[in-house]
Amino acid sequence: MPTTDFWLNNALVYGVLYLISYANGVWVNSKGIKVNYTRKINHFALFLSTPIAYELIPYERSATTLVWGVVLTVAALAVYAYPIRRRIPVIATMFLSFDRPEDRPYTLLWLITQFIASYLVLFPLGYYLYSIDRGYLLLIPILINGLGDGLAEPIGVRFGKHHYQTRALFSQRTYTRSLEGSACVFVSAVLAILLFADQFSQLQLVIALTLIPPIMTLTEAISPHTWDSPFLYLIGGLLVIGVDLSPNLVAL
């Protein structure tokens, strides 16, 4: 079983996320703010609270904590199930913060399956990169997803003029994305690579800047609606591994 620090860490993370979700739900309900914005506030809250909580309450990471992390994520989202939120107004308000009307009735299904798929992708990638002492490179796709995908929707909603269509899992509906939103992924990819520029050789940096931003932008563009994260993690992780191996491949 995980240590007490693991449970305290996750209690802090989910406590903060629930409070922010409730505040955003009140905002949606009382002010009519678009869920496209509050949903991404939730996104950034998760993106930032996890590393901050780990700095405050560190714990030893292992396969066991990973499995329990998946279980806690599913449990934390399961409280939003209709029979529960119908009976508990506070949870119903929290649900408003990420329940886009166009996503119904799949809002919760897409969220839960996306988180599970993201864990399943990140674990083998992280295992390999940490085994060669390059685990920090996994932060590149994580940053691209956290910043790029996090900004893509609100930027697209507010400033998007050039639109294209995408589809979603379990549905034949089409959803709109914008080139302006997708550009956020490109810029975030460039910034993430430059942040780790000192970890690459000159050749690796050129390869990374040439390949990763456009490929990650295309990946986000064609990923299923609400299911960007696992695809960005998978393609981004494979790309950074390829860049890390590139000097050896060139030598061959």
Secondary structure per residue as TSV (DSSP state, phi and psi in degrees):
chain	resnum	aa	ss	phi	psi
A	1	M	-	360.0	147.9
A	2	P	-	-63.3	161.7
A	3	T	-	-77.8	170.7
A	4	T	H	-59.8	-36.9
A	5	D	H	-60.8	-36.2
A	6	F	H	-60.9	-46.8
A	7	W	H	-66.3	-40.0
A	8	L	H	-66.0	-41.1
A	9	N	H	-58.0	-49.7
A	10	N	H	-70.2	-32.1
A	11	A	H	-63.0	-39.6
A	12	L	H	-65.1	-47.5
A	13	V	H	-60.4	-52.5
A	14	Y	H	-72.5	-29.0
A	15	G	H	-62.3	-46.0
A	16	V	H	-63.8	-44.3
A	17	L	H	-64.0	-40.1
A	18	Y	H	-65.0	-41.7
A	19	L	H	-63.5	-43.5
A	20	I	H	-67.3	-39.5
A	21	S	H	-62.4	-40.1
A	22	Y	H	-65.5	-45.4
A	23	A	H	-60.6	-41.8
A	24	N	H	-67.7	-36.6
A	25	G	H	-64.5	-39.9
A	26	V	H	-62.4	-40.9
A	27	W	H	-61.3	-44.9
A	28	V	H	-63.4	-45.2
A	29	N	H	-70.8	-38.9
A	30	S	H	-95.6	-29.4
A	31	K	H	-110.4	-10.0
A	32	G	-	71.0	23.0
A	33	I	-	-64.0	145.9
A	34	K	-	-67.6	137.3
A	35	V	H	-64.1	-25.6
A	36	N	H	-56.5	-31.4
A	37	Y	H	-84.1	-48.2
A	38	T	H	-66.0	-33.6
A	39	R	H	-60.4	-39.6
A	40	K	H	-77.9	-25.3
A	41	I	H	-62.9	-42.8
A	42	N	H	-59.3	-41.7
A	43	H	H	-58.7	-49.3
A	44	F	H	-69.0	-31.3
A	45	A	H	-62.5	-43.2
A	46	L	H	-65.7	-44.2
A	47	F	H	-60.0	-38.0
A	48	L	H	-90.6	-35.7
A	49	S	H	-69.0	-32.3
A	50	T	H	-62.9	-52.8
A	51	P	H	-68.2	-33.5
A	52	I	H	-65.2	-44.5
A	53	A	H	-62.7	-35.6
A	54	Y	H	-68.5	-33.2
A	55	E	H	-68.6	-36.8
A	56	L	H	-77.5	-41.8
A	57	I	S	-132.4	79.4
A	58	P	-	-72.0	153.4
A	59	Y	-	-146.4	161.0
A	60	E	-	-77.6	121.4
A	61	R	-	-84.2	143.2
A	62	S	-	-159.2	178.0
A	63	A	H	-61.2	-34.7
A	64	T	H	-64.3	-45.8
A	65	T	H	-67.4	-30.9
A	66	L	H	-63.6	-47.5
A	67	V	H	-61.5	-45.5
A	68	W	H	-65.8	-30.7
A	69	G	H	-63.5	-41.2
A	70	V	H	-63.6	-44.9
A	71	V	H	-60.4	-45.2
A	72	L	H	-65.3	-38.0
A	73	T	H	-62.4	-46.9
A	74	V	H	-62.7	-43.3
A	75	A	H	-63.9	-40.0
A	76	A	H	-65.1	-33.1
A	77	L	H	-83.6	-28.9
A	78	A	H	-64.4	-23.1
A	79	V	T	-64.8	-16.3
A	80	Y	T	-87.0	1.6
A	81	A	S	-55.3	146.9
A	82	Y	H	-53.3	-45.9
A	83	P	H	-60.7	-27.9
A	84	I	H	-82.3	-51.2
A	85	R	H	-67.9	-24.2
A	86	R	T	-66.7	-28.0
A	87	R	T	-97.7	-18.1
A	88	I	-	-122.4	102.5
A	89	P	H	-57.4	-34.5
A	90	V	H	-61.3	-43.3
A	91	I	H	-68.5	-37.2
A	92	A	H	-61.2	-39.7
A	93	T	H	-65.5	-43.1
A	94	M	H	-60.4	-39.6
A	95	F	H	-63.7	-31.7
A	96	L	H	-60.1	-25.1
A	97	S	T	-70.5	-16.7
A	98	F	T	-135.0	6.4
A	99	D	-	-90.8	84.3
A	100	R	-	-67.8	132.5
A	101	P	G	-53.6	-37.1
A	102	E	G	-73.0	-11.3
A	103	D	G	-91.2	-14.5
A	104	R	T	-67.8	141.8
A	105	P	T	-96.4	22.9
A	106	Y	S	-100.6	3.8
A	107	T	H	-48.2	-54.9
A	108	L	H	-72.3	-39.0
A	109	L	H	-60.4	-46.2
A	110	W	H	-64.3	-40.9
A	111	L	H	-63.7	-48.7
A	112	I	H	-64.4	-46.7
A	113	T	H	-67.2	-33.3
A	114	Q	H	-66.2	-42.2
A	115	F	H	-65.0	-43.5
A	116	I	H	-62.0	-46.5
A	117	A	H	-61.9	-37.8
A	118	S	H	-63.8	-42.9
A	119	Y	H	-60.9	-44.1
A	120	L	H	-64.7	-30.3
A	121	V	H	-79.9	-44.7
A	122	L	H	-67.8	-33.2
A	123	F	H	-61.7	-55.2
A	124	P	H	-65.3	-35.9
A	125	L	H	-63.6	-46.3
A	126	G	H	-64.1	-39.8
A	127	Y	H	-60.1	-45.0
A	128	Y	H	-67.0	-48.3
A	129	L	H	-65.1	-38.3
A	130	Y	H	-69.7	-30.0
A	131	S	H	-67.7	-23.1
A	132	I	T	-108.4	16.4
A	133	D	T	61.9	34.9
A	134	R	-	-127.2	28.0
A	135	G	G	-59.2	-29.6
A	136	Y	G	-63.1	-21.3
A	137	L	G	-66.2	-20.7
A	138	L	G	-65.7	-19.3
A	139	L	H	-66.0	-21.6
A	140	I	H	-63.5	-56.7
A	141	P	H	-64.9	-30.5
A	142	I	H	-65.3	-42.0
A	143	L	H	-67.4	-39.8
A	144	I	I	-61.4	-43.8
A	145	N	I	-68.0	-46.0
A	146	G	I	-64.0	-44.9
A	147	L	I	-88.2	-52.6
A	148	G	I	-64.9	-54.8
A	149	D	I	-68.5	-31.3
A	150	G	H	-65.2	-35.9
A	151	L	H	-88.3	-21.4
A	152	A	H	-57.7	-46.4
A	153	E	H	-68.6	-52.8
A	154	P	H	-62.9	-36.4
A	155	I	H	-66.4	-42.4
A	156	G	H	-63.7	-41.8
A	157	V	H	-65.1	-41.2
A	158	R	H	-81.8	-40.7
A	159	F	H	-120.3	-4.2
A	160	G	-	-64.5	125.5
A	161	K	-	-120.3	-22.9
A	162	H	S	-114.3	102.5
A	163	H	E	-103.8	155.8
A	164	Y	E	-145.3	168.8
A	165	Q	E	-108.1	147.9
A	166	T	E	-139.0	166.3
A	167	R	E	-114.0	175.6
A	168	A	-	-127.5	164.7
A	169	L	T	-70.3	146.3
A	170	F	T	62.8	17.1
A	171	S	-	-151.0	150.0
A	172	Q	-	-99.4	3.5
A	173	R	-	-66.4	154.8
A	174	T	E	-107.9	147.6
A	175	Y	E	-127.4	152.7
A	176	T	E	-99.7	131.7
A	177	R	E	-122.8	170.4
A	178	S	E	-131.3	154.1
A	179	L	H	-65.5	-32.2
A	180	E	H	-64.8	-40.3
A	181	G	H	-67.0	-43.0
A	182	S	H	-64.1	-29.1
A	183	A	H	-61.9	-26.5
A	184	C	H	-62.4	-36.1
A	185	V	H	-66.7	-42.5
A	186	F	H	-60.8	-50.0
A	187	V	H	-63.7	-41.8
A	188	S	H	-63.5	-36.6
A	189	A	H	-65.2	-43.6
A	190	V	H	-61.0	-46.5
A	191	L	H	-64.5	-41.0
A	192	A	H	-63.4	-41.1
A	193	I	H	-65.6	-44.9
A	194	L	H	-64.1	-31.0
A	195	L	H	-61.9	-31.1
A	196	F	T	-108.7	22.8
A	197	A	G	-58.2	-33.9
A	198	D	G	-72.7	-6.9
A	199	Q	G	-91.7	-4.6
A	200	F	S	-116.2	152.6
A	201	S	-	-74.0	171.2
A	202	Q	H	-60.6	-42.2
A	203	L	H	-63.1	-45.4
A	204	Q	H	-61.9	-39.7
A	205	L	H	-64.7	-41.4
A	206	V	H	-63.4	-44.9
A	207	I	H	-62.3	-44.4
A	208	A	H	-61.9	-47.1
A	209	L	H	-69.0	-26.9
A	210	T	H	-77.8	-39.5
A	211	L	H	-99.1	-45.5
A	212	I	H	-65.1	-48.8
A	213	P	H	-58.8	-49.8
A	214	P	H	-66.8	-38.0
A	215	I	H	-68.7	-40.7
A	216	M	H	-67.2	-36.0
A	217	T	H	-63.5	-44.8
A	218	L	H	-65.1	-38.8
A	219	T	H	-60.5	-46.1
A	220	E	H	-63.6	-37.5
A	221	A	H	-66.5	-36.5
A	222	I	H	-101.1	-1.8
A	223	S	S	-67.4	150.3
A	224	P	-	-59.3	147.7
A	225	H	T	-52.1	129.4
A	226	T	T	69.4	-0.7
A	227	W	-	-114.7	32.7
A	228	D	H	-67.6	-42.6
A	229	S	H	-54.3	-54.3
A	230	P	H	-61.1	-33.8
A	231	F	H	-72.5	-39.5
A	232	L	H	-65.3	-40.1
A	233	Y	H	-65.5	-43.9
A	234	L	H	-65.0	-54.5
A	235	I	H	-66.9	-42.1
A	236	G	H	-63.4	-42.1
A	237	G	H	-63.4	-43.8
A	238	L	H	-65.5	-35.5
A	239	L	H	-66.8	-44.4
A	240	V	H	-68.1	-33.2
A	241	I	H	-65.3	-42.3
A	242	G	H	-62.5	-42.1
A	243	V	H	-63.6	-41.3
A	244	D	H	-64.2	-31.6
A	245	L	H	-88.8	-9.5
A	246	S	H	-56.4	-39.7
A	247	P	H	-60.2	-36.8
A	248	N	H	-67.8	-37.6
A	249	L	H	-68.7	-39.2
A	250	V	H	-64.6	-38.3
A	251	A	H	-63.7	-30.1
A	252	L	-	-70.4	360.0
